[in-house]
Amino acid sequence: MSKQAAYGLTLCKYCDQQGMLEVVKETQTGKLHIVCSECDTEYASPKDALNDKNPTVYTGGRTTPATLDEIEAKGWAAYLMK
């Protein structure tokens, strides 16, 4: 079984660009948010992530990479890395 790749926004400032800020989905709630692949810094939206507004440390449940359809439905596709 192949693992779905995560959609990224930019490199994370908090871990010295060691990780990528990725769009993930909580499997239990279906909520989308942005989490660093390395240090678990979390943002509620891509706009918050790109403006470094209200970062927290992710303490939620299990996540999976969000699909492009889910990201587009949320209106976040324009924030993805090209």
KEGU-288719 format. One line per field, with one value per residue (C-alpha): residue number from 1; x, y, z. Coordinates in nm, 2 decimals. Each point is the difference from the previous one (the first is absolute). Layout:
seq NUM,...
px X,...
py Y,...
pz Z,...
END
This chain:
seq 1,2,3,4,5,6,7,8,9,10,11,12,13,14,15,16,17,18,19,20,21,22,23,24,25,26,27,28,29,30,31,32,33,34,35,36,37,38,39,40,41,42,43,44,45,46,47,48,49,50,51,52,53,54,55,56,57,58,59,60,61,62,63,64,65,66,67,68,69,70,71,72,73,74,75,76,77,78,79,80,81,82
px 0.00,0.14,0.01,-0.16,0.24,-0.09,-0.06,0.24,-0.02,0.36,0.29,-0.06,0.17,-0.02,0.23,0.24,-0.16,0.06,-0.37,-0.27,-0.33,-0.25,-0.38,-0.13,-0.34,-0.08,-0.14,-0.25,-0.15,0.08,0.14,0.27,0.29,0.37,0.27,0.37,0.14,0.29,-0.09,-0.38,-0.06,-0.36,-0.21,-0.37,0.03,0.25,-0.04,0.10,0.29,0.14,-0.04,0.13,-0.32,-0.10,0.22,-0.05,0.15,-0.22,-0.15,-0.30,-0.06,0.11,0.03,0.03,0.10,-0.29,-0.10,0.00,-0.38,-0.03,0.25,-0.18,-0.34,0.14,0.12,0.37,0.14,0.14,0.24,0.17,0.36,0.02
py 0.00,0.34,0.28,0.33,0.29,0.31,0.34,0.26,0.38,0.10,-0.09,0.04,0.29,-0.16,-0.30,0.20,-0.12,-0.37,-0.07,0.08,0.16,-0.25,-0.01,-0.30,-0.13,-0.14,-0.34,0.01,0.35,0.05,0.35,0.14,0.20,0.07,-0.19,-0.01,-0.34,0.03,0.20,-0.02,0.38,0.04,0.27,0.03,0.11,0.06,0.37,-0.03,-0.22,0.23,0.31,-0.19,0.08,-0.20,-0.31,-0.28,-0.34,-0.28,-0.22,-0.14,-0.35,-0.21,0.19,-0.09,0.22,0.20,-0.08,0.27,-0.02,0.07,0.29,0.15,-0.04,0.20,0.27,-0.06,-0.11,0.34,-0.02,-0.33,0.00,0.00
pz 0.00,-0.09,0.25,-0.11,-0.01,0.20,-0.15,0.13,0.04,0.10,0.22,0.38,0.17,0.35,-0.08,-0.21,-0.32,0.08,-0.06,-0.24,0.10,-0.14,-0.03,0.21,0.10,0.34,-0.06,0.28,-0.07,-0.36,0.08,-0.22,0.14,-0.06,0.19,-0.04,-0.10,0.24,0.31,0.01,0.00,-0.10,-0.16,-0.05,-0.36,-0.28,0.04,0.37,-0.09,-0.27,0.23,0.31,0.19,0.31,-0.02,0.24,0.05,-0.14,0.27,-0.20,-0.11,-0.30,-0.33,-0.37,-0.29,-0.13,-0.36,-0.27,-0.02,0.37,-0.02,-0.29,0.17,0.30,-0.24,0.09,-0.33,-0.09,0.30,-0.11,-0.12,-0.38
END
